[in-house]
């Protein structure tokens, strides 16, 4: 090779190599642009945001957050416009649309979940409605749940769905006996009851409507193009969840 060509090649390598070495892996994640305390708040704070922040630091991955309307968030991840979303319940339809952590058998890997949510049924204080874990009794009309949530999908499957509604508006309707019931994640529901001052006007059925694992999901495009990055972040999220649940401090 001529000396001039060699020198030129070395110059290019010396110029490009530091950029490649120092480039930081990053992902763009979206979440619902509403306060779902204590888990995710619209200002990119909350327990799950902090969990992902710690996990991403361990994994050496920069995370950029984008609060969006929930259905738009999911659509953008499905289309590859955003790398991932938090946090989603698993079902067959969603597995076809998003990349979940899978085990060797091709099943969703519970060990790499980000958290678990218990969903409760909240009713007007004097409502006769009952739930046995499989079906409702004495229910006239349908219940509401947040837009795009798995709880809404399950209500539809039971022919017990009325409309989508954010927790504050839905629970306020329940407290005024203008809605037969509302299904919402436990802590989010109780936070809203407290902030609205309607604890005495609303009762909670003892049997949960459902208990589901939550996952950080990625777009199929990101999984195909950067499988090591997604695996690294899923593993770090699982470690951080275990640390939080055990009450251990960060090393």
N, C-alpha and C positions, 0 to 999 in steps of 0.2 A: 504494500500500500504506500503511495507517495507520502512524504513527510507532511506536506501541507494538508492532505486529507486526514492523516492521523491527528495532527494538531487540532484541526477543526472538530473532529469527532470528540477528542478529549475535552475541548472547550464546551461543546454541547452537553456532554455528560456531567461536567462540573457545574454547569448552570442548572441542569434539570434535576440531578440527583438529590441535592438538599431539599428541594421542594417535595419530591416523592417521599423522602425519609421523614420530613417534618410534618407532612400533611396529616391532619387529625381526622379520623373517621367520624362521621356525623350522621344523624338521622333526624328527620322531621316528623314529629308526632302531633296528632290532633286529638282533641277531646271536646266534650260538650261545653258550649260557652254559657253555662249556667252554674251557679254555686250548688254543688252537691256535697255539702259539708257532712262529715269531716274529710272526705276522700279527695275530691278535686274541686278547686275553686276557679272561677273564671279569670283570676289574675295569675294563674299558673302556680298556685300554691296548694297545699293540702297534703294529706298523709301519703296518698299514692304518688303524687308528684315528687315528694321528698324521697320516697322509696326508689323511684326511677332515677332521680338525681344521684343518689348514693351508688346505685347499681351501675349507672353509666360511667361514673368516675372510676369505679373499680375496673370496668371493662375498657377504659380508655376511649370512650365514645362520647362525642358532644351531642347533646339533645337540644333541639329547637322546638318549642311548643307553639301550637296554633289553636286557640279556642275558636270553635266553629259550631254552627247549628249541627246537632247530632247526625241527622240524616245526610247532610252535606259532607260532614267529616267522613262518614262511612263510604259514601260514593266516591270521594276523592282518593281514599285508600284503595278501593276496589279498582279504580281506573289508573292507579299508579301516580296520581298527582301529589300525594303525600305518602311518606314511607310507612307510617303505621298509626295505630289508634289505641287508646286505652280508655276504659277497660271493657272487654266484651265477654259475654257469656257464649259458650260454644253450642252450636247445633249443626245439623247436616248442611242446611242451606248456607250458613255462614262459613263453614269449612270450604265450600266450593268457591267462595268469594274472597276469603282472606287466608293468610298463612298463619296457622297456629303451631305451637311447638308440638311435635309428634314423637311418640316413642318408636322403638324398633318394630313394633307390630302395626305401625301406621295409625294408632289411636292417639287422641289428644293426650298430652303428657301432663297429668295433674301435678306432678312434682315441680313443674315449671310454671304453675299458675302464679298470678300476681297477688290475688286475694280471693276471698269467698264472701258472697253476699247472701243474706237471708231476707226474703221478701215477704212482707206481712200484708194482711188484708185489714184495711181500716174502714170502719162503718160509722154511720150515725149512731149516737149513743143508745137509742132505743130500737135499733134495727133487729128484726128476727132472723136475719140471714145467718146461715151456718155453713161451715166448710169441714168436710171429713178427711181432707187430704187428697181427694179424687174428684169430688163434685160438690156443687153448691145446692143448698136447699133453701126454699122461701125467698129466692132471689127474683125480683121483678125488674126487668130491664137489665142493663149492662153496667159494668164498672169501667173506670178509667185507669190509665197508667201512662208513664212518660212516653213521648213520641219515639218510636224506633227501638224500644226496649224489648228484651225477650219476654218480659212479663206481659206486655201487650199481645205478643204472638201467642202466648199460652192462653190468655183470656179469649182470644179469637177461636182457638181450637176447641174451647169449651162452650162456644156460643154465648159468652158472658161479657163481651166487649162492647162498650158504648162509644168511647172516643179517646183520643190522646189528649193529655193535659199535663203541664208541669206540676210538680208536687204542691207548690203553694196554692195555686188556683184550684187544683183538684181537691185537696183536703179542705179548703175553705167551702167548696160546694158540699162536701160530705157533712161538714159541721152544721150547715144550714138545712140539711136533709133534702138537698136538691140533686144529689147524686147517690145511688145505692151503695157505692163503695169505691175504694181506691187501693190499688196495689203498688207498693213502693218498698224499696230496700229499707231495712229496719232503722239504721242510724239516721239516714236521710229523712225518713218519715218522722221520727221522734223530734229531730231538730226543727222541722217545719211546724209540727204541732206546738212546740214550745215557743218558737219565734212568733207564731200567729196568735198565741194565747188561747188555743181552742182544745186543750187536752180534755176538758170535761165534756165537750160536745162530741167527741169522737172516741169510739172504743176499738180495740184491736183483738181480732180473733186469735185464740191460743195456738192453733196449728198453722205453721207457715204455709204460704201459697207455694213457695218453692225455695230451695237452697241450691245455689249454683256457684261454680268456680268462675272467677274472672281472669281474663288473659290480656296480655299485651299482644296485639296482632300486628302483622306486617303485610304489606302488599305482596302479591305473588311475584311481581317484578323484582322487588328487593331481595326476596328469598332466593330467586334464581341467580341474580347478579352478585349477591354478597352473602352467601350462606354462612360463612364463618362469622361475619359481623352479627347476624341475627342470632346465631347459636350462642355467641359470647354474651350478648345482652340478655337473652332468655335465662342463661345460666346465672348471671349476676343478679337478675331480678329474683330468682328463686332463692339464692343465698341471702339476699337482703330481707326477703319476706320471712324466712326462717329466723333470722336474727331478730327482727321486730317481734315476731310471735313468741320468741323465747325470752324477750326482755333484755337481751344482751346489748351492751354498749358497742359502738363502732370501734374496731381495733385501732 
